[in-house]
């Protein structure tokens, strides 16, 4: 009896001691060591994908990155190898299941396994819903829903066999709150959030952690590679300026660090940035109110024009409308684009 009493007291003291450490300290204690593990990042050639690859390299991971653009991919590979990383770069369209299966086989043959999968590839189309075509929705879902499903299914079997693995799905606040002028994008991100949350519940008993990452606006320079419809110049300026403002947009390198930390801890979800956290929580409690407010916001946004469903890339719109004032307003985003491989090497925008 005295022995049992002392054991109970010891257990109580241990729990009390852990509680005094605080949730942040406890979370740090749960962080996995990723050194030597193999990480595959889709859309890893530029922007947030490249930054996450750099961060995983610092953790000691062996890397595989994929993207559709060969020149972009080669620049990213050189960047990462210049930082001491071991990198396999594979050309792959994640919307194409056969290409994804081939890529996963190639990575597995090179490294023997895949321990960490980060589904990051994306495409942004901005414009009034009346300018969006069925092809826009198919493109968005192909890249940001099927482009999450295909790689996940391709690596899931080997992770289940080992009883270990980490998957992170980069979604968006647009997958929590659907905002005007981004309807195809938000539709795909909502689907990705649903897949990611259900997957975590299903795989929890298999030793596999699934983390849903929900970023808000980030200063990656990605707005220059987005597509714009309707009053294209106005759409681009509004999107790119918001994407460049402090407090509204988040530093992309800080975001990458937070994502890797969330993956190491096996967190269920990480929402990035104060505006995104506020938007997600308000919409969760008052969805009708936020939708009505966004309806009012939509009235202030530029409408369609005589170009119909035509679209232009951000870099082209920037080059055609470049000015000293615009350069200053977009300063942080232009700097990010240059540093994170978003900047075109052969374009009038670069001159």
N, C-alpha and C positions, 0 to 999 in steps of 0.2 A: 504493500500500500504506500509506504513513504516513497518508494522508487517511482511509482506511477505519478504521485503528487509532484515530485520534482520534475518529471518529464513534461507534465502539463504546464508547470510554471515556466519551464524552459521554452516550450512552444509559444506560450503567451508572450514571453520576453522577446523571442525572435521576431514574432509578428509586429510587436510594438516597435522594435528597433528598425524593422524595414519600413514601417509607416512613417517613422521620423525622418527617413531619408528623402521623402517627397517623391511625387510621381515622375519628375524629370530624371532624378537619379536612378530610380527603379527602371525607367525606360532605357537609360544608358547601360545598365547592367544586362539588359536583355539583347543588346545589340550584337549581331553576328559578326564574326570576322570573315570578310570576303576575300582575304588574301589567297591567291592561287585559284580562285573560282573563275568560271567562264561566264561572261556576260554578253548577251546578244541584245543590241539596241537597234530597233527599226527606226528609219528616219534619222540615222545617226550621223549624217554627213554635214549638218549645219544646225544653227540655232540651239534650241534646248537639247536636242539629241546629242549634238557634239559636246555640249557642256556636261551632260550626264556621263558621256564616255570619258571625258577628261577626269571627272570626279571618281569614276569607278577605277580608272587607271591609278589614281592616287591611293586607292584602297588596295591595290595589288592585283586587280582582276586582269585576266587575259580577255581581250575584247574581240567581238565580231560586230561589225556595223553594216547596215545595208541601206541603199537608196536607189533611185532610178537613174540619177545623173552620174555618168562615169567620171567626168572631170571633177565634179563636186566631191565625189567619193574619194578620188585620188588625193585631192587637197586635204580632206579630213584625215585620211590615212597617214599622210606625211606629217600633219600637225600632231597627231597622237604618237607616232613613232618618234618624233622629235622630242617628245616629253618622256620617252623611255618606255612607252607601252608596247605590248605585243598585240598586233592588230591583224585581223582578217577582214578585208573589205569585199563585199559581194554586191553586185548589181542585182536588184530584185524589186519588183512591183508587188507590194504586199496584198494588193487586191486580187492577184492571180494565185490561186491555190497551188498550181503546179510549180510556179517559180518559188513559192515559199517552201514547199516540200523539198525542192532541190537545194535551196539555201540551207535549210536545217540539216540535211544530210551532209552538205559540204562542211558546215561548222563542226558537226559531230565527228566527222572523219578527221578533221584537223586537230581538234582538241580532246576528243574522246567523250565529251558530254557537254550539256548546257545547264548551268546551275541557276542563272539569273536571266530572265527574259523581261525586257522593258519595251512594251508596245507604245511607240511614240509617233509613228508616221502620221502626217496630217495634211490637209489642204483647206484653205480658207477662201470662201466665196462670199463677198459682201455686196448687198444690193437689195432693192425692193422685191418682195415676193413675186410681184407681177413680172419681173424680169427673169426669174429663175425657171429653167426648163427641167424636164424629167432627167435629162443627162446630168444636170447639176446635182440632183439628189442621188443619182446612181454613182456619180464620182465621189461624193461625200461619204456615202455608205460603203462604197467599195474600199476606200482608203481607211476610214476611221471606225468602221464596224467590222466588215469582213477582214480588214487589215489588222484587226485585233484578234478575231476568231481564228483565222488561218494559222498564224504563228503559235498561238496558244495550243491549239489541237495538235500541231506538229511536234511540240516539245513535251506535251503533257504526259504522254505514255512513258517516256524515259524518266521523267521526274517521279511518276507514281511507282515505277519499278525500283527506283533508288530510295523512295520514301522521303525525298527531300527536294526542295526547289523553291524559288522565289519568283513571283510574277508581279510586275507593276504595270498598270494600264493608265496611260496619261490621257485623261479625259479633259474636262473644261468646266468652268462655271456655267458655260452654255449647255452643259448636260444636266444642270440643276435648275437653271432659270433660262427659258428660251427668250432671247432678245430679238427685237426687230432687225431686219436686214441681214440676219444670219440663220435663216430658217433651215436650209439644207445642212449646214454645219451643226446646228443645235440638235437636229433630228438624229444625226449620226452619233453625236456625243451622248445623247440620252440613251440610245441603244447600247453604247459602250459601257455606260455606268451600270445599266441593268445587268449586262453580261458579267461585268467585273464583280458586282456584289453577289450575284448568284453563284458565281464560280468560287468565291471565297468560302461560302457556306458549304458547297459540295466537296471542296478539296481539303477542308480543315482537318479531317481525320486521316489524310494521306501524307501528312508532313509537309504540305505545300502551303506557303502563305501567299495570298493575293492582296495587293494593295491598290486601292483606287486613288489616283492623284487628281485633284481638282484645281487646276491653276486658274487665276484670273488673268488680267492683262500682264504681260511681261515684256521687258525691253530686250528682245532677242534680235530685232531687225526683221522679223518674219512678215511684217505688214508690207514690206517691199516685194515680197514674193507671193502675196495674196492676189486674188482676182477681184475686180470691181465691175459692177454693172450699174445701169441707170445713168445718173449724173456722175460719171466715173471720177472726174477730178475732185468734186466735192466729197464723194464717198471716201476716196483715198485720203484726202487731207484730214477729214474728221477722224477716221480710223487711226491713221499714223500719228496724229498729234496726241490723241488719247493714249495711244500705246507708248508714247514717249514721256508722258508727264510723271514726275515723282508723286508718290502717295497714291496715285491712281494705278500706275503700273509698277511692277515689282522688278528688282534687279535680277536678271536671269541667272547669274552665277550663284547668288544666294538661293534661288529656287532650286537649282540643280543639287546644291548641298543638302537642302531639306528633303528632296526626293530620295536621295541615296540614304540619308538617315532613316527615313520612313521605311525603306526597303530592308535595311539592316535590322530594324526593330520588328518587322512584320506587321506594321500597323494596318488596320482595316482601311482607313481613309486619312488623307492629308489634304486639307484645303489650303491653298497658297495665297497669301495676301489678305490684308484687312478688308478691302472692298468685297472680295469674293466671299469671305467668311460672313460678313454682314448680309450680303445678298442671299446666300444660301439659307441662313437662319431666318431672316424675315420672310422669305418665300415659303419656307417650311411651315411657318405659323400662319401666314396670311397670303396664301397663293392668289386669291381673287384680287386682293388689293394691289399686289405687285404687278399682276397682269394688266390691271386697269391703268396703273401708273405708266407702264411701258407703252400702253396704247396712246397715252398722251405724248410720251416722248417721241413715238413714231411720227406724229404730226409735224414735228420739228425737223425731221430728217429729210434729205433730198429724195425726190420722187423719180419715176422713170423719165426718160427723154426719148428723142426720136431714134436713138441707136438700138432700141428694142432690147433683145437678149444678148447683144454683143458684149464682150468683156475684154478688159485690159489688165495686164499685170502691173503691180504697184511700181516697179522700177521704171517702166515705160511712162507711166503717168507722172512720176517724179521728174524724169528727164525732160518731159515736154513742158512742165510747169515750174521748173526750178527757179528759185529766187533766193536772195540773201536772207529775207525774212523766213522763208520756208526752211532753209538750211538751219537757221537758228532754232526754230520751233521743233525741228526733228533731230537736233544735235545728238541727243543721247541714243536715239534709235539708229542714226547713221553710224555712230561710233560702234554700237553693238553689231550692226550688220557687217562692218569691216572685220571686227575681231572674231565673229562667230561664223564666218564663211557664208554669210547671206549675201555678200556683195558680188555683183556680176563682174567678171574679169574682162569681158568684151562687150561693153554696152556704152551708149552715150551717157548713161547715168553715172558712169565711173570717171568721166572726164571733167 
